[in-house]
Amino acid sequence: MAALIRIFAVAAAAAFASPAWSGGDDYDAASDTENKGPAYFGFVRDHRGSPVAEARVVLKSKSQEPVVLKTNVLGLYRSHIHKDVRPEDVEVSCDKPGYKQMQAFRRTPPGAAMIETDCTLQRL
């Protein structure tokens, strides 16, 4: 019985040692650097509030090439644009085949280090 408990304890410890969680986000805030500028993040959801996985999110500034990313299974996206780009000059849009964008809503106050913009899509 004691051997069985030890095996279970080792298996449980190994399961929780992994940094990647099923359906979660593997973003590591510790890897952020000052040279990257503020973090842009948010969620893409449908008009009922359900997450939209694999949606394309475009962070477009006036002076840099657009940053194109995909949402994870939770509808979450996260990235950076060059530190010299002003957040008010960045437009966030989202799309996915079979959907149209209803709105992109920025929640972050000016001057914040993290820029949150949530997109809402409607199924066609």
Number of C-alpha atoms within 10 A of each C-alpha: 6 7 8 8 10 11 12 12 12 10 11 11 11 10 11 10 8 8 12 11 10 8 9 12 16 11 13 8 8 6 6 14 10 8 11 14 19 23 20 20 17 24 26 31 21 19 15 9 11 14 20 24 18 18 24 17 25 17 19 17 19 11 12 13 11 16 14 14 16 20 21 20 16 17 20 22 25 19 18 17 22 16 14 12 16 15 20 10 11 19 15 23 20 25 21 17 9 9 16 15 18 15 15 18 14 14 11 13 10 10 11 11 13 18 22 19 20 20 23 24 25 16 12 7
